[in-house]
Amino acid sequence: MTQTSDDRLCNLDSIDAAAFDGTIIVTGGYGGIGAEAVRALHRSHPHLLILVAGRNETKAHAFAASLPLNVAGVRLDLSDLGDVEAFADEI
């Protein structure tokens, strides 16, 4: 089965990006030092949209759900060029 950008990534159209002053993308941001970086960015930049991108969409969404509305989880497998291209197109 061939995947398209629609079923690889969360629906970024559901996020009102215009409500934020900018966007920060953190890869691997749902665990370890990446998660701490996201928490620090959220505290210091609450006016920015922070996208937590990682291969495990479930973990990315769960981590993002534990933080306020300016943090969203998205699927991004950096080892898959098609995934990277789809993500870049979506952004």
N, C-alpha and C positions, 0 to 999 in steps of 0.2 A: 504494500500500500504506500503510495507516494503522499508525503505530507506537504501541506501548503503552509504559508505563513499564518493563515487563520487558525489552524489547529496546532501549531507549534508554540504560539505565543499567547499570552493572555490578551484579552481585547483592550488594547490601549485606547480605543475610541471611547470606552466607558469612563476614562479619566479626563476630567476637565483641566487639561494642561494650561489653559488660559488663566486659570485661577491662581497659578503659581508664577513666580518671577523667573524661573529657570528650572532645569532638570539636571540631576546628578545620577549617574549610573554606577552602581557598585557591583562588580562581579564577585560571586562567591560571598556575598554579604549576609548570608543567613547563618553563619557559624564562625566561631573563633574570632580572630582579630577583625575579620570583615564585618561581623555583627556589631562589634564594639565601634568600628568606624561609622557604621550606619547610625547607631545610637548617638554618637557624638555629633555627626552631621545633622541629625534631626534636631538635637538640642540647640546647636549653633546656627542653623539655617531653617527655621520652621516655615519660611516663606517659599522654599524650594521643594519641588517634587523629587523624591528619592526613589529610584527604581532599583530594587534588589534583584539582580539577574543571576541565574544559576541553572545548572543542568536539572536539578531536582525541583520541579515547579511546585510540588506539594510543600516542600520545606520553605521555599521562597515565599509562597503565599501565607503559610502559617506564621513565619517570622514577621512578615509585613503586617499581618492582622493583629499582632501583639503591640504594634505601635500606632500612633494616630494617623489620620487620613492622608498625610503628605508622603506616606511610604507605601509603595506597591510592589508586589512580587511578580516577576516575569520569568519565563523560561528562556534560557540562552545557553546553548552548548557551544562553547568557544572552539571545540575540536571539530565542529561540523560547519564548514564554510557556508553551506546552504542556510543553516540556522542563523549564522552571523549576518548574511545578506538579507534574510527576511526580517531580522531584528532591526537592522539599519534602515530598511525601507519603511518599516512600521514607525520608527522614531521620526 
